[in-house]
Amino acid sequence: MHNDELTSPFQFQIEYLPDEQCFFILSPYDIVKAERRDYDDHIEYLINKKRFEDAIKAFENPPSPNEKPKRYNPQTIYLAYVKSLMEANQKEKAVELFPRVYTTSKEWEEQILTFIQRNELDIIVSKIPTSKPQLDAAIYEKVLSTYLMQKKFE
């Protein structure tokens, strides 16, 4: 809250709205809405704090059997984890998660081409799928030609 050091406790007011199940805290400078956190909020908090393993565990172990996250699934959590690892230049660790994140041939092809452009094919080559999903033959040929051009067949 802004200028709270200039505000006396008597200048604050709290109001409850039963229809929305939330509170409003009013001060001369701010209005703050307080509402109950839900399961999605907890997972979002863990992702924002880069606690991805905890977010995955929280997803897999809901507080009650009938409570399911609405905004998140394991793939979205793993995708956020992969992006974070790539930004931190931990590409080897990120590539280990690719099979959990990328499920279509198009997604895989984009990643492979990105690694080829960066001259980092060695990082991803052991994870390139040969089936499920089956990639376009041109991608496999591109990988082979890249190795031949770089003489990495020794």
N, CA, C and O of each residue as an XYZ file, in Angstrom:
616
protein
N       0.837     -1.171      0.000
C       0.000      0.000      0.000
C       0.888      1.243      0.000
O       1.947      1.272      0.627
N       0.442      2.240     -0.700
C       1.196      3.487     -0.811
C       0.994      4.369      0.415
O      -0.101      4.442      0.972
N       2.046      5.022      0.816
C       2.010      5.993      1.914
C       1.393      5.429      3.190
O       0.742      6.159      3.937
N       1.590      4.140      3.445
C       1.000      3.561      4.651
C       1.612      4.125      5.930
O       0.982      4.104      6.988
N       2.848      4.632      5.830
C       3.464      5.236      7.012
C       2.796      6.561      7.389
O       2.921      7.021      8.524
N       2.085      7.174      6.432
C       1.379      8.429      6.693
C      -0.073      8.199      7.119
O      -0.798      9.143      7.432
N      -0.480      6.939      7.125
C      -1.877      6.607      7.387
C      -2.020      6.020      8.786
O      -1.250      5.144      9.180
N      -2.985      6.494      9.516
C      -3.234      5.932     10.851
C      -4.169      4.732     10.709
O      -4.890      4.623      9.717
N      -4.163      3.846     11.678
C      -5.036      2.665     11.596
C      -6.518      3.015     11.467
O      -7.299      2.233     10.924
N      -6.895      4.174     11.959
C      -8.307      4.568     11.910
C      -8.748      4.998     10.510
O      -9.942      5.157     10.258
N      -7.795      5.187      9.604
C      -8.135      5.600      8.243
C      -8.370      4.401      7.318
O      -8.788      4.577      6.173
N      -8.106      3.198      7.802
C      -8.337      1.996      7.009
C      -9.755      1.504      7.244
O     -10.329      1.673      8.320
N     -10.295      0.895      6.212
C     -11.635      0.327      6.312
C     -11.617     -1.005      5.573
O     -10.936     -1.150      4.558
N     -12.353     -1.957      6.078
C     -12.441     -3.252      5.412
C     -13.902     -3.542      5.112
O     -14.780     -3.356      5.955
N     -14.139     -3.999      3.899
C     -15.501     -4.320      3.454
C     -15.500     -5.726      2.873
O     -14.565     -6.122      2.177
N     -16.555     -6.474      3.165
C     -16.704     -7.829      2.645
C     -17.854     -7.860      1.658
O     -18.937     -7.342      1.932
N     -17.609     -8.478      0.496
C     -18.661     -8.663     -0.506
C     -19.004    -10.152     -0.557
O     -18.255    -10.934     -1.142
N     -20.111    -10.548      0.039
C     -20.448    -11.976      0.081
C     -20.688    -12.584     -1.294
O     -20.388    -13.759     -1.505
N     -21.224    -11.807     -2.235
C     -21.485    -12.347     -3.576
C     -20.187    -12.764     -4.270
O     -20.151    -13.774     -4.972
N     -19.139    -11.994     -4.074
C     -17.850    -12.287     -4.712
C     -16.896    -13.022     -3.787
O     -15.811    -13.421     -4.209
N     -17.282    -13.203     -2.541
C     -16.457    -13.853     -1.530
C     -15.059    -13.239     -1.480
O     -14.050    -13.936     -1.588
N     -15.028    -11.924     -1.314
C     -13.752    -11.232     -1.226
C     -13.874    -10.031     -0.293
O     -14.968     -9.560      0.018
N     -12.731     -9.563      0.132
C     -12.651     -8.381      0.977
C     -12.015     -7.248      0.190
O     -11.191     -7.479     -0.696
N     -12.399     -6.032      0.518
C     -11.728     -4.846      0.013
C     -11.169     -4.088      1.208
O     -11.881     -3.805      2.171
N      -9.898     -3.769      1.131
C      -9.247     -2.975      2.166
C      -9.063     -1.581      1.582
O      -8.397     -1.399      0.563
N      -9.664     -0.608      2.245
C      -9.667      0.761      1.735
C      -8.779      1.634      2.607
O      -8.825      1.564      3.835
N      -7.977      2.453      1.953
C      -7.178      3.457      2.640
C      -7.339      4.756      1.863
O      -7.918      4.750      0.776
N      -6.846      5.862      2.389
C      -6.960      7.112      1.634
C      -6.225      7.073      0.291
O      -6.508      7.883     -0.592
N      -5.289      6.140      0.133
C      -4.458      6.121     -1.070
C      -4.689      4.910     -1.969
O      -4.368      4.961     -3.156
N      -5.233      3.832     -1.435
C      -5.349      2.584     -2.190
C      -6.647      1.859     -1.879
O      -7.301      2.090     -0.862
N      -6.983      0.977     -2.797
C      -8.027     -0.020     -2.575
C      -7.396     -1.360     -2.935
O      -6.885     -1.533     -4.041
N      -7.432     -2.301     -2.005
C      -6.823     -3.607     -2.219
C      -7.912     -4.666     -2.139
O      -8.705     -4.694     -1.198
N      -7.936     -5.534     -3.139
C      -8.891     -6.640     -3.150
C      -8.187     -7.886     -2.616
O      -7.109     -8.250     -3.087
N      -8.797     -8.526     -1.643
C      -8.251     -9.751     -1.063
C      -9.241    -10.877     -1.309
O     -10.405    -10.798     -0.918
N      -8.758    -11.928     -1.965
C      -9.626    -13.065     -2.242
C      -8.887    -14.360     -1.946
O      -7.659    -14.391     -1.857
N      -9.643    -15.403     -1.799
C      -9.078    -16.710     -1.479
C      -8.236    -17.205     -2.652
O      -8.646    -17.127     -3.810
N      -7.052    -17.716     -2.325
C      -6.215    -18.323     -3.355
C      -6.771    -19.689     -3.716
O      -7.286    -20.411     -2.862
N      -6.663    -20.029     -4.981
C      -7.099    -21.362     -5.382
C      -5.879    -22.197     -5.765
O      -4.736    -21.751     -5.658
N      -6.150    -23.393     -6.204
C      -5.098    -24.351     -6.539
C      -4.216    -23.828     -7.673
O      -2.997    -23.994     -7.634
N      -4.818    -23.203     -8.673
C      -4.057    -22.625     -9.782
C      -3.116    -21.524     -9.296
O      -1.986    -21.413     -9.774
N      -3.579    -20.715     -8.353
C      -2.735    -19.648     -7.810
C      -1.486    -20.220     -7.147
O      -0.396    -19.660     -7.268
N      -1.653    -21.333     -6.450
C      -0.514    -21.969     -5.788
C       0.505    -22.459     -6.821
O       1.706    -22.240     -6.664
N       0.027    -23.115     -7.866
C       0.928    -23.600     -8.912
C       1.598    -22.423     -9.614
O       2.795    -22.474     -9.898
N       0.848    -21.378     -9.893
C       1.422    -20.184    -10.524
C       2.517    -19.564     -9.650
O       3.555    -19.139    -10.157
N       2.281    -19.516     -8.354
C       3.281    -18.993     -7.417
C       4.571    -19.805     -7.514
O       5.659    -19.235     -7.596
N       4.453    -21.132     -7.505
C       5.634    -21.990     -7.585
C       6.377    -21.793     -8.901
O       7.608    -21.758     -8.914
N       5.652    -21.664    -10.003
C       6.286    -21.428    -11.302
C       7.003    -20.083    -11.303
O       8.137    -19.991    -11.774
N       6.363    -19.047    -10.787
C       6.980    -17.717    -10.755
C       8.237    -17.682     -9.897
O       9.145    -16.890    -10.150
N       8.290    -18.541     -8.884
C       9.477    -18.635     -8.025
C      10.499    -19.621     -8.588
O      11.515    -19.902     -7.953
N      10.223    -20.144     -9.788
C      11.087    -21.103    -10.477
C      11.281    -22.393     -9.666
O      12.350    -23.002     -9.688
N      10.246    -22.783     -8.967
C      10.233    -24.031     -8.210
C       9.400    -25.043     -9.006
O       8.307    -25.436     -8.596
N       9.947    -25.447    -10.146
C       9.195    -26.247    -11.109
C       8.920    -27.659    -10.609
O       7.832    -28.192    -10.828
N       9.904    -28.278     -9.934
C       9.662    -29.621     -9.405
C       8.524    -29.593     -8.386
O       7.680    -30.489     -8.358
N       8.511    -28.549     -7.548
C       7.426    -28.408     -6.573
C       6.084    -28.183     -7.268
O       5.056    -28.688     -6.818
N       6.097    -27.427     -8.359
C       4.860    -27.179     -9.110
C       4.325    -28.481     -9.705
O       3.117    -28.719     -9.701
N       5.216    -29.312    -10.211
C       4.800    -30.596    -10.782
C       4.247    -31.505     -9.682
O       3.227    -32.167     -9.871
N       4.933    -31.533     -8.524
C       4.442    -32.333     -7.394
C       3.081    -31.828     -6.922
O       2.188    -32.619     -6.619
N       2.930    -30.508     -6.863
C       1.646    -29.929     -6.442
C       0.545    -30.311     -7.419
O      -0.583    -30.587     -7.010
N       0.868    -30.328     -8.714
C      -0.127    -30.720     -9.712
C      -0.522    -32.185     -9.526
O      -1.701    -32.536     -9.585
N       0.482    -33.033     -9.301
C       0.226    -34.472     -9.200
C      -0.437    -34.871     -7.886
O      -1.062    -35.929     -7.805
N      -0.307    -34.036     -6.857
C      -0.874    -34.340     -5.536
C      -1.793    -33.209     -5.091
O      -1.414    -32.403     -4.241
N      -2.996    -33.141     -5.654
C      -3.911    -32.054     -5.274
C      -4.342    -32.175     -3.814
O      -4.318    -33.266     -3.244
N      -4.739    -31.047     -3.207
C      -5.155    -31.078     -1.808
C      -6.394    -31.942     -1.569
O      -6.574    -32.487     -0.481
N      -7.236    -32.062     -2.579
C      -8.393    -32.956     -2.477
C      -8.598    -33.619     -3.835
O      -8.244    -33.046     -4.866
N      -9.169    -34.824     -3.842
C      -9.304    -35.571     -5.103
C     -10.136    -34.860     -6.171
O      -9.898    -35.051     -7.364
N     -11.102    -34.047     -5.761
C     -11.963    -33.394     -6.755
C     -11.442    -32.019     -7.178
O     -12.067    -31.346     -7.997
N     -10.313    -31.602     -6.630
C      -9.759    -30.293     -6.986
C      -8.689    -30.473     -8.061
O      -7.655    -31.099     -7.827
N      -8.949    -29.922     -9.223
C      -8.020    -30.000    -10.352
C      -7.686    -28.583    -10.807
O      -8.555    -27.712    -10.799
N      -6.443    -28.345    -11.203
C      -6.114    -27.016    -11.727
C      -6.833    -26.763    -13.047
O      -7.025    -27.676    -13.849
N      -7.222    -25.527    -13.256
C      -7.927    -25.168    -14.489
C      -6.985    -24.561    -15.525
O      -7.172    -24.750    -16.727
N      -5.977    -23.835    -15.057
C      -5.090    -23.116    -15.981
C      -3.811    -23.878    -16.304
O      -3.077    -23.482    -17.209
N      -3.530    -24.950    -15.595
C      -2.247    -25.639    -15.762
C      -2.442    -27.122    -15.989
O      -3.408    -27.730    -15.527
N      -1.487    -27.688    -16.721
C      -1.371    -29.128    -16.875
C       0.125    -29.443    -16.841
O       0.935    -28.518    -16.910
N       0.520    -30.709    -16.739
C       1.950    -31.008    -16.645
C       2.764    -30.440    -17.807
O       3.893    -29.990    -17.615
N       2.192    -30.461    -19.004
C       2.937    -29.962    -20.161
C       3.227    -28.461    -20.039
O       4.323    -28.022    -20.388
N       2.272    -27.673    -19.554
C       2.523    -26.232    -19.420
C       3.568    -25.957    -18.343
O       4.357    -25.021    -18.471
N       3.578    -26.759    -17.291
C       4.583    -26.584    -16.240
C       5.961    -26.949    -16.776
O       6.928    -26.216    -16.567
N       6.052    -28.082    -17.466
C       7.335    -28.486    -18.047
C       7.816    -27.480    -19.093
O       9.014    -27.217    -19.193
N       6.897    -26.921    -19.866
C       7.277    -25.919    -20.862
C       7.885    -24.688    -20.186
O       8.894    -24.159    -20.653
N       7.282    -24.237    -19.101
C       7.840    -23.103    -18.352
C       9.221    -23.462    -17.804
O      10.123    -22.624    -17.781
N       9.380    -24.700    -17.368
C      10.661    -25.174    -16.846
C      11.718    -25.177    -17.954
O      12.839    -24.713    -17.747
N      11.358    -25.696    -19.121
C      12.288    -25.727    -20.252
C      12.708    -24.311    -20.644
O      13.892    -24.055    -20.864
N      11.754    -23.400    -20.731
C      12.082    -22.012    -21.083
C      13.033    -21.400    -20.067
O      13.967    -20.688    -20.436
N      12.801    -21.673    -18.797
C      13.668    -21.149    -17.747
C      15.085    -21.717    -17.866
O      16.065    -20.987    -17.724
N      15.185    -23.011    -18.124
C      16.499    -23.639    -18.280
C      17.234    -23.099    -19.504
O      18.442    -22.866    -19.451
N      16.516    -22.901    -20.596
C      17.144    -22.361    -21.809
C      17.661    -20.944    -21.561
O      18.755    -20.592    -22.002
N      16.869    -20.131    -20.854
C      17.299    -18.769    -20.535
C      18.521    -18.771    -19.626
O      19.353    -17.867    -19.698
N      18.631    -19.786    -18.770
C      19.769    -19.899    -17.854
C      20.941    -20.626    -18.508
O      21.926    -20.941    -17.842
N      20.837    -20.892    -19.807
C      21.874    -21.561    -20.592
C      22.169    -22.980    -20.075
O      23.300    -23.457    -20.172
N      21.159    -23.638    -19.534
C      21.273    -25.028    -19.099
C      20.574    -25.910    -20.131
O      19.597    -26.597    -19.833
N      21.096    -25.868    -21.337
C      20.431    -26.514    -22.470
C      20.398    -28.029    -22.356
O      19.416    -28.659    -22.746
N      21.470    -28.622    -21.821
C      21.491    -30.081    -21.694
C      20.358    -30.565    -20.792
O      19.679    -31.544    -21.101
N      20.166    -29.871    -19.683
C      19.089    -30.236    -18.760
C      17.725    -29.985    -19.402
O      16.795    -30.768    -19.212
N      17.608    -28.898    -20.160
C      16.346    -28.577    -20.833
C      15.986    -29.653    -21.854
O      14.831    -30.067    -21.947
N      16.977    -30.100    -22.614
C      16.735    -31.098    -23.661
C      16.230    -32.408    -23.059
O      15.466    -33.127    -23.703
N      16.643    -32.723    -21.843
C      16.154    -33.936    -21.173
C      14.636    -33.903    -20.997
O      13.991    -34.951    -20.957
N      14.069    -32.708    -20.892
C      12.624    -32.562    -20.684
C      11.834    -32.458    -21.990
O      10.604    -32.506    -21.970
N      12.518    -32.319    -23.109
C      11.832    -32.150    -24.396
C      10.775    -33.222    -24.666
O       9.680    -32.874    -25.109
N      11.048    -34.516    -24.422
C      10.013    -35.523    -24.715
C       8.720    -35.319    -23.923
O       7.653    -35.739    -24.372
N       8.800    -34.685    -22.759
C       7.594    -34.424    -21.972
C       6.857    -33.179    -22.449
O       5.656    -33.031    -22.223
N       7.584    -32.288    -23.109
C       7.014    -30.996    -23.503
C       6.535    -31.001    -24.946
O       5.421    -30.569    -25.240
N       7.373    -31.489    -25.836
C       7.071    -31.420    -27.266
C       6.508    -32.755    -27.731
O       7.184    -33.783    -27.685
N       5.258    -32.721    -28.179
C       4.573    -33.964    -28.539
C       4.273    -34.073    -30.025
O       3.930    -35.152    -30.507
N       4.395    -32.976    -30.755
C       4.094    -33.021    -32.189
C       5.385    -32.914    -32.994
O       6.398    -32.403    -32.516
N       5.322    -33.405    -34.216
C       6.502    -33.338    -35.082
C       6.887    -31.886    -35.374
O       8.072    -31.564    -35.459
N       5.899    -31.019    -35.525
C       6.181    -29.603    -35.810
C       6.983    -28.966    -34.677
O       7.941    -28.236    -34.932
N       6.598    -29.237    -33.426
C       7.323    -28.677    -32.278
C       8.766    -29.177    -32.243
O       9.696    -28.406    -32.007
N       8.936    -30.467    -32.479
C      10.280    -31.039    -32.489
C      11.119    -30.449    -33.617
O      12.281    -30.096    -33.417
N      10.531    -30.346    -34.790
C      11.267    -29.822    -35.943
C      11.748    -28.401    -35.687
O      12.872    -28.053    -36.050
N      10.908    -27.577    -35.064
C      11.311    -26.201    -34.733
C      12.507    -26.198    -33.789
O      13.444    -25.420    -33.967
N      12.473    -27.070    -32.783
C      13.575    -27.120    -31.817
C      14.867    -27.609    -32.472
O      15.940    -27.055    -32.230
N      14.760    -28.636    -33.293
C      15.945    -29.176    -33.958
C      16.574    -28.119    -34.856
O      17.792    -27.937    -34.842
N      15.757    -27.425    -35.631
C      16.289    -26.378    -36.515
C      16.938    -25.249    -35.711
O      17.947    -24.686    -36.136
N      16.370    -24.925    -34.570
C      16.971    -23.896    -33.710
C      18.349    -24.334    -33.234
O      19.288    -23.539    -33.245
N      18.478    -25.578    -32.821
C      19.771    -26.075    -32.353
C      20.777    -26.167    -33.498
O      21.968    -25.932    -33.295
N      20.310    -26.504    -34.691
C      21.208    -26.532    -35.852
C      21.715    -25.126    -36.147
O      22.908    -24.936    -36.387
N      20.821    -24.136    -36.131
C      21.225    -22.752    -36.403
C      22.242    -22.244    -35.389
O      23.105    -21.435    -35.729
N      22.147    -22.706    -34.159
C      23.074    -22.255    -33.109
C      24.348    -23.102    -33.053
O      25.189    -22.901    -32.176
N      24.492    -24.047    -33.986
C      25.620    -24.981    -33.985
C      25.701    -25.767    -32.674
O      26.789    -25.983    -32.139
N      24.549    -26.188    -32.166
C      24.480    -26.940    -30.919
C      23.737    -28.262    -31.115
O      23.060    -28.749    -30.210
N      23.875    -28.820    -32.287
C      23.158    -30.051    -32.619
C      23.526    -31.196    -31.677
O      22.686    -32.043    -31.372
N      24.781    -31.226    -31.215
C      25.220    -32.305    -30.325
C      24.371    -32.395    -29.061
O      24.208    -33.477    -28.497
N      23.836    -31.271    -28.621
C      23.056    -31.251    -27.382
C      21.732    -31.999    -27.546
O      21.285    -32.682    -26.625
N      21.116    -31.872    -28.704
C      19.767    -32.416    -28.896
C      19.740    -33.743    -29.655
O      18.729    -34.445    -29.615
N      20.809    -34.098    -30.336
C      20.765    -35.227    -31.271
C      20.351    -36.541    -30.607
O      19.649    -37.336    -31.231
N      20.753    -36.788    -29.385
C      20.403    -38.064    -28.739
C      18.928    -38.140    -28.347
O      18.427    -39.226    -28.054
N      18.236    -37.023    -28.336
C      16.820    -36.993    -27.952
C      15.873    -36.898    -29.148
O      14.655    -36.949    -28.975
N      16.410    -36.763    -30.343
C      15.556    -36.630    -31.525
C      14.727    -37.905    -31.695
O      15.284    -39.000    -31.776
N      13.406    -37.767    -31.749
C      12.563    -38.964    -31.860
C      12.632    -39.579    -33.256
O      12.736    -38.879    -34.264
N      12.571    -40.903    -33.279
C      12.513    -41.606    -34.562
C      11.097    -42.109    -34.836
O      10.758    -42.452    -35.969
N      10.288    -42.149    -33.801
C       8.866    -42.473    -33.935
C       8.134    -41.822    -32.768
O       8.718    -41.537    -31.722
N       6.864    -41.599    -32.972
C       6.013    -40.992    -31.932
C       6.629    -39.740    -31.342
O       7.038    -39.793    -30.182
N       6.726    -38.663    -32.010
C       6.256    -38.421    -33.369
C       7.339    -38.716    -34.409
O       8.533    -38.561    -34.156
N       6.890    -39.136    -35.557
C       7.766    -39.334    -36.705
C       7.963    -37.978    -37.364
O       6.992    -37.318    -37.733
N       9.208    -37.561    -37.512
C       9.490    -36.258    -38.102
C       9.557    -36.363    -39.617
O       9.670    -37.453    -40.177
N       9.488    -35.231    -40.257
C       9.622    -35.161    -41.707
C      11.016    -35.666    -42.087
O      11.993    -35.366    -41.402
N      11.108    -36.420    -43.163
C      12.391    -36.976    -43.603
C      13.425    -35.883    -43.840
O      14.619    -36.105    -43.637
N      12.981    -34.709    -44.265
C      13.909    -33.602    -44.524
C      14.653    -33.182    -43.253
O      15.797    -32.733    -43.328
N      14.022    -33.322    -42.110
C      14.679    -32.955    -40.842
C      15.800    -33.941    -40.530
O      16.901    -33.538    -40.153
N      15.516    -35.241    -40.688
C      16.557    -36.241    -40.446
C      17.719    -36.035    -41.416
O      18.884    -36.158    -41.038
N      17.388    -35.722    -42.670
C      18.431    -35.460    -43.666
C      19.236    -34.218    -43.299
O      20.451    -34.186    -43.495
N      18.575    -33.212    -42.777
C      19.255    -31.980    -42.361
C      20.235    -32.274    -41.224
O      21.347    -31.746    -41.206
N      19.822    -33.114    -40.279
C      20.710    -33.497    -39.175
C      21.934    -34.223    -39.719
O      23.066    -33.915    -39.346
N      21.697    -35.191    -40.604
C      22.821    -35.941    -41.180
C      23.744    -35.042    -41.996
O      24.966    -35.140    -41.885
N      23.169    -34.176    -42.808
C      24.011    -33.292    -43.629
C      24.790    -32.312    -42.757
O      25.921    -31.951    -43.084
N      24.196    -31.885    -41.661
C      24.912    -30.994    -40.738
C      26.115    -31.714    -40.147
O      27.196    -31.133    -40.043
N      25.939    -32.970    -39.762
C      27.064    -33.739    -39.233
C      28.132    -33.952    -40.298
O      29.325    -33.857    -40.012
N      27.710    -34.236    -41.513
C      28.685    -34.437    -42.588
C      29.439    -33.148    -42.903
O      30.646    -33.174    -43.142
N      28.736    -32.034    -42.903
C      29.375    -30.741    -43.189
C      30.360    -30.355    -42.081
O      31.390    -29.733    -42.342
N      30.034    -30.727    -40.861
C      30.904    -30.372    -39.735
C      31.919    -31.477    -39.432
O      32.708    -31.368    -38.493
N      31.889    -32.542    -40.239
C      32.791    -33.685    -40.080
C      32.741    -34.249    -38.663
O      33.775    -34.513    -38.050
N      31.526    -34.430    -38.154
C      31.347    -34.957    -36.802
C      31.047    -36.453    -36.819
O      30.487    -36.989    -35.863
N      31.413    -37.113    -37.890
C      31.120    -38.532    -38.017
C      32.278    -39.396    -37.552
O      32.204    -40.620    -37.654
N      33.336    -38.800    -37.050
C      34.540    -39.548    -36.652
C      34.311    -40.361    -35.408
O      35.221    -41.046    -34.942
